[in-house]
Amino acid sequence: MDRVREMSEPAGLIDLLGDWSSAEGPLYRRLTDAFVRAVRSGDLRTGDRLPSERRLADALSVSRATVVAVYDALRGSGLVETRRGSGTRVSGGAAVHRVPVDGRVRGGRAGAVIQRLVAQPPNLISLGQAAEAGGPDLARALLDLVREDLPGLIRDAGYHPAGLPALRAAIAAHHTAHGLPTTPDEVVVTTGATQAVTLSAQLYLGRGSTTIVESPGWPGCLDVLRAAGSRLVGVPLDSDGIRIDRLAPALAEHRPALLYVMPTYHNPTGALMSAGRRRRVAELAAEHGVTVLEDSAHAAALAPGQAPPPIAANPAGGTVLTVGSLAKAVWGGLRIGWIRAPQDAVARLARLKALNDLGSPILDQALAARLIPALPALAPDRDRLLRERLATMTRLLAEQLPDWRWQEPRGGSVLWIRLPPGTDAQIYAQLALRHGAEVIPGATMDPTGAHDNYLRLPYSFAAGTSAELVGRLSAAWAALPRSSGR
């Protein structure tokens, strides 16, 4: 589909308008300002045809009068023109200002999610991050670090591009205990799991490459792969993980450079890939010469034996990179992740890491080295807390939003909600945002259109926040027009 035709479809335009809905002021003024920004920045180009007033009003869940006022304002400023028979288009006289790169990925789906993370609008309950507050174990470990380790650490030069040796040893021991024998030389430390995915993409992908991904998937990581120049090919999942009957022909047809999967508590479905499925993924990847990037960001929170060993533990002979993180196991503010990989890959990843930031902060790494050995002991309390919060969230949803459906996740901290057939979750997300709740619609996580009536909903909030959140979601649901599929 060419660009002009795409802009006549509301879904494509909504992505370019960005986070207009949570701004201040009358709706028509917020929306007008968003159009002006899109035209001035060049996101909307001369000749791009805009949706009809009625279609755009339905897509944004605003009145037609609001869109009429917006288009009138844009015509008055010379940014658009309307001709009988050809609709409303961006005017050839619209001035375009060259703007610096702002981190958005062309064709990406995570732009609005990232912008709200940066801007942090007040009084908004965000469902973009399934994050929890740090616990008392984190505070105790930090105090012990200052008392016992700090004098030695500050005598160190502070540059360890591959990671602090003590932390690399702790990560290696952690993987070994979970069924993946590992040495410290097979570990490179990163600033969070996202940087681990970014470095891996930089190493294995390039413009024109292809990556096979699970569909749906987390848009932030998918945008990282797109930013490396890769074309994404989605393969669906079932309760055991990525479907082998669809993966095998995709590998043969597309000859990808990388296979990106999330085997342990997939985001957003909560699926746990079975041991047999992990073995077949490893075998197929080795057979087709494809590097596997397994994102195991949730696995660090588990005790040994709670999940099957990583894909890398299968002796198929292929290259497998295993990403880990402490964000889910300890605290999102402790930006420590890692990649477990063959030694030759670790050396190249460490060079890329050095080019990025010369190494992650040493004090953070030293704190992580203290915490990782304690993770198995923390797992039971964390599991209990998440089960309680899952029960609270599902009870509130059943009481206030009985039309919504979900499968109880095998683990993780999110629900994959199915709205009634015909409901457009992207339209509902616009309304929810105006009611103070940020939801992630299925269209953002699966651009194929297979999950347009789904949304992602974290359940790891404290009880009071969950009650407030569901109240806002219920109010937005009540305001959703029946024309949107309710």
N, C-alpha and C positions, 0 to 999 in steps of 0.2 A: 504494500500500500504506500503511495507516495505521501509526501509530507502534507500537501494541501488537503487531500482527502482525510488524512488522519486528524487534522485539526477540526474537521467538520464532525468528528465523533467526540462526544463529551468526555469519554474516558481518557483520550489522549490529551485533551485540553486541561483537564483537572490536574494532571501531573505538573503541567507547566505553570499553572496559577499558584501552586505552592500552598503555604499555610495561611490563606487569607481569612479563613473562617474564624480563627481565634483572635483576630485583631480587634481593636476597639472601634466604636462608631457604628453608624447605621450600616445595614447589610449592603445596600447598593454602593455606598462609598468604599467599604472594604473591598468589594468585588471589582469596582472600577479601578482602584489603586493597584490591585493585582494584575489586571489587564495592562495597565500603563507600564508596570515594571516588566512584564513579559515582552511587550513590544519594544521598549527602550533598550532592553538587554539583548534583543535579537532572538529570544526564544520563540517569539511569534514573528514571522517574516512577512514581507510584502507579498500580497496575494493569497496568504493563508485564509481559507474560508472558515468562518466560525459557525458553530451550531445555530440552529433556529432558536428563537427566544423560548419556545415551549420546550424543546428538547433540553436546552441548557438548564432551564428552571427545574425540570424534573430531575436531572442528574445531580444538581446541587441542592435539591430539596428547598428551594426558595420559591416565592411567588413569581408568576410571569411578569407582574408589574415591576418587580425588582430588576429583572433582566432587561426589560424595556428601558428602565431608567439608566441602567449601565450602558446599553448600546447607544442611547441618546447622548449621554455624556461623552462617550468615545467619539461619536460622529461630530459632536460640537468641538472637540479638540483636534479634529483632523486625523485621528489615529485609525479610524475605520471608515468604510464607505459602504452603503447598501444600494444595490441595483436590482431592479425587478427581474426576476428570473435567474439571478446568479447569487442571491443571498448577500450576506455581510462578509466583507473581506478586510484584511489589514491594508491600509492605504499605502500607496507608493510614496506618499509624502511624509510618512512617519519617520522621525529621526531615530537612528539607532546609535547608541553609545557603546563603545568598546569597553567591556567590563573585565576585570581580572578573573582568572579561574577561581571558582568558589567551591570546588570539591564535589560538585554534582557530576554524576556519571550519565553521559548521553545514553538514553535508552534504559537507564536504571530505574529502580522502583523504590529506593529507600530515601529519596531526597527530602520528602516532608518529615519522615521519621527523624532523620538526622538533624534537620533544621529545628524541630521542636526540642531535641536534646540540647542543641546549642543555645536556643533562645530561652528555654525553660519558662513558658508562659505561666503567670501566677494562677493559682487556684485550679490548675489542670491536673487531673489524675491521669497519668500516662500509662498506657498498656504497652508501650514500646519496649520497656525493659522489665524483664522478670527478675528484679533484683531485690535483695533483702539487706537489712541493716547488719552491721558487724556485731558479733556477740562478745561475751566476756572473755572467751578464750583468746580472741584477737587482742584485747586490751592487756591481758596477762602476758602474752607472748611479747608484746611491744615493750612492756616494762622490763621484762627479763632481758630483752635485747639491749636496751639502753644500759642496764646495770652490768651486764656480763660481756657483751660483744662489742659495744661501741668503741672503747679505746683501741682495740685492734683494728677495727674496720677503718677508722679515720687515719690510721697510719698507712693504709693501703693506697696505692695511686688512684684506684677507683675506676679503672678502665678494664672491663672484661666483656668484649663483644659477644662471646659465646655464652657468657653467663658466669656468675660467681661459682667457683669450684664446689663450695659446700652445697649450693642449691642444685647444681647439676648432679651431684652424688645423691642428694635426697630424692630427686625426680627419678633417677635411674633405679634406686631401691624401691620406689613406689610402683613403677611399672613392672619390675621383677616380681613383686608381691602379687600383682594382678595378672600374672601369667604371661608376661612379655619380658623375657630376660634382656636387660639393658645395662650398658656401661655408661659412665659419665661422658665419654667421648661421642656417644650417640645422641646427645642432648644439646640443643641450643635454646637459651632462655629468651623470651620475647616480652614486649610490653603489652600483655593481654593476648587473648586468642585471636582477635582481629588482626593484629600485626603478624601473628603466626601464619594466618591464611594469606595475608598480603605478601609476605616474603616468599611463601611457597608458590604463589601465583607469579611473582616476579621471576622466580627461578625456572619454572616449567612452562609458562605460557608466553605468548606473543601475539601480535596482531595477525588475525586470520586463523588462530588456533581454535580448537573446539574443546569444550569441557562438558562432560555428562554430569548432571546434577539430579538430585531428587526433586520431585514435584508433588506438593509444594515445598518451599524452602524459605530460609530466613533472608529477606531482601538485602540486609546489610552485607552479608557474606557474598550473595550473588552479585551485588554491585562491585565488590572487590575483584571478582573474577572478570566481570565485564570491563572494568577499568584497565585490566591487563591486556585488553584487546581480544578477549576470547568470546566466541559465540557459544551460547548455552543451549544444551539439548536436555529437556526434562524427561525423566523416567518416573512413572508413578510408584507408590509404595502400597504395601498391605501391612497387616499387623506384625509381620516378621521383618519389615524393612523393605529396601528397594527390591522390586520384583525382578527375579532372574529371567523370567520368560520375556520381559521387555528389555532388560539390560543386555543380554547376549546379542540380539540383533542390532541394538543401538551401537554397541562396540564395533561390530563388524561393518556396519554401514558408515559410521561417521569417523572412525579412526581417530579418536580424541587424544589429546595430549595429557589429559588429566580426568580422573573420576573423583568427584567430590561427594562424600557421603557423611551422614551424621548417625552412626550406628547405635549409640547409647542415648536413649530418650530424645528422639528426633524433635527438632523445633520446626513446625508447631504441633505435630500430631502426637508426640509422646511415645512413638513406636520404639520398641527395643528389638534390634536386629538379633535374630537367633544365632546360635553358634554355627549351625549348618549353613545358614545364609551367609555368614561372614566367611566361612571356608570357600563357598562357591564364588563370592565376590573376588577373593584373593586369587583363586584359580583362573577365573575368566580374565582378570586384569593381567596376570602373568602371561596367559596365552596370547593376548592381544598386545602385549608390550606397553600397557598403560600404567602410569604412576597413579597410585591411590592416595588421596588426601582424606584421611578419616578425622573428622572434627569430633573429638571426645570431650568437649568442654564440660559436660555434665558428669563425666565418669569419675573425676577426682573426688566427688562428694560421696562415693560409694565405698563400702568395705569390700575387701577381696572376696570374690565369689558371688557378689550381688548381681553381676552382669557377666556375660561371656568374655573371655579374653579379647583384646583388640584384634582387628583384622590383621595387623602386622605380626601377630603371633602364629599365623598359619604358614607352614613351610612351603609356600607355593613358588617361591623364587623371584617374585616381582618386587618392585620398589614401593614401599608403603611409608607414608609420613603420617605420624600420629600427633594431633594437636591436643594439648591439655591446657587447663586454666584453673585458677583459684577463685574466679569471680562467683561461681555458683556454690562452691564448697565453703568459702570463707566470707568474702565480701567483695562487691563489685569495685570498691575503691582501691583494692589492692591489685594494681594492674600488672599482674604477673601471669604470663602464659609460657608455653614452651612447644617445641617440636622435637619429637623423637624420630630419628631418621638414620639411615646408614651413614657411616663416618664421612664418606666422600661428599655426600649431600650436606652434612652438618658444616663442613669446612666452607662450602660455597654459601650456605645460608648465613654463616657467621660474617662473611665478607659483606653480604648484602645488609645485614643487621648493622655493621659498623658504618656503612655508608648512610644509613638512615639516622642513627642516633648515638653511635659509638658504644652502645650498651645500655641496658635498662638500669634504673637507679639502684645503687648498691644496698642502701638501707632497706628498701623494699624487698630485695632479693634475700637479704639476710633474715628478714622477718619470715619470708616464705619458707626458707630452709628450716626454721624452727617449727612452722605449722604443719608442713607436709607429713612428717612422721606421726602426728597426732590425728590425722584425718580419719583413720578407721575407728578410733574411739569416739569421734564426734558424730559419726554417721547415724547411730540409732536415734539420738536426740533430734537430729535434723529431719530424719524420716518421720518421726512422730509429729514434729511441728508441721511439716508439709501435709501430712494426712489430716491433721486437725483443720488446717486452713482450706484444704480441698473440700472437706465436709461442710465447712461454713459457706464457702462460695457456692457449691452446688445446691445447698439448701436455699440460699437466697435467690439463686437463679430459678429454681423450681417454683418458688413462691411467687416471684414477681414477673418472670419471663417464661411462662410454661410452654410457649411455642418453640423455644430454643431446644436443640438436641446436641448431645455430645457422647462420645465414648470415653469412659474413664481411662485416663492415660496410664501407661505402665510405669511412668516415672516422669522426672522433670518437674516443671512448675507452671505449665500452661495448659489450658483447655483449647481444643480445636472445635469451635462452635459451628454447628450447621443451622442456618436460619431457614424458615419455611421456603419451599420451592418457589422460585420466581423473585425472591427478594434480592435486591442488589446491595451487597454489603458496603460497596463504596459510597452509595447514596446515604445509607444509614450512618456511615462514619462521619459524613459531613454534619449530620444532625447531632450525633453524639458529641462532636467537638464543640458545637455551640452550647451543649449542655454540660461542658466541663469534663469530658472524658475522651481520651485519645484511644481509639481502637485501630487495629491493623487489619484491613479488609483482605479477603482472599485474593482479590485481583492484584494486590501488591506482592503477594507471595507466590502467585502462579499466573504469569501473564498469558498462559494458554487459554484461560477462561473456564477451566474445569472446576474452579473453586470460588466462583464469583459470589456465591451465597454463604460463604464461610467467613469467620473472623477469629482472630487469635486473642485469647483472654488469659492473662496470668492470674493465678490464684494464690500467690505467695504473700498477699497483703495481710496485715493485721486485721482483726475482726471489724474494728470500727471503720477502717478504710474500705474494706470489702462492702460493708453495708452502705456507705456513702456512694461508692462506685456503682453498685447495682441499682441504687435509687436513681442515679443520673442516667444510667443506661435504660432503665425502665421508662423514665420520662421522655427520653429521645425516641424510644420505640413507640410510645403512645402518639408521638407527633409525626411519625413516619406516614406519609400519604398512602392510601390503599393502592394508588397507581404504581407504587414502587414494589408491589408484590405481596403486601401484607394480607 
